[in-house]
Amino acid sequence: MTYQIKRKGIATLDFLSMYQGGLWAEYFNNAFLDGVPAISRLDNKVDFDWGLGLITNEVADFVSVRWSGKILAPETESFTFILHADDGVRMYINEELVIDRWDKCCEDVATTFPMVKGNFIDVRIEYKEYQEEAYIRLYWTSQKIPKEIISPVYLYYPMRVGASPYNVVINKGPSIASNTIAFGDGLQKATSGKIAYFSIQAKNEDDLIIDNKDDQY
């Protein structure tokens, strides 16, 4: 992967790698996804029935959870995602809110989204529990796949690489290497022991020809 930075200064680079096996979960001891999570962990599936029991280590009521990561498409077709939950629930696909049943309970809600085999979609699911029964399940179905809980085989979660984020100092030069061109017979026709000639033409970030007096080759 490459990324071109065109402005000088300090850039912060944060590298994340995706791993197969579930979605990253953050559990909060309030119903508003507020503050520091009481629990942060990997959940292999979104398939929970807490009943009247504890959701975090401390509380069973007035709790919220956020799951985030990516879903890998096993086929090229439209998939219907179904959320079965008590109480409120929201779902985002590629940062777009596609299910919003945040202030109601408890009918199933669904959305259909086209997917391409081998490609990922970004997903975020938000859940809140007020009182009494608590459960949530994430299903999918398509023409080729019967309704089922999404397997961890198709769920991916992000983990930060190494000691990132890194601060990098960017010094803008008079020429841009990716735009600079070289030409001449010496690039293709050369004989060992004989002088071959070619030219380098420096260009700036707008692909315009510039003088190369400040460049060193």
Summary of the structure (lengths in Angstrom):
residues: 217
radius of gyration: 26.2
end to end distance: 26.2
largest distance: 87.0
contacts: 565
relative contact order: 0.22
helix: 3%
strand: 48%
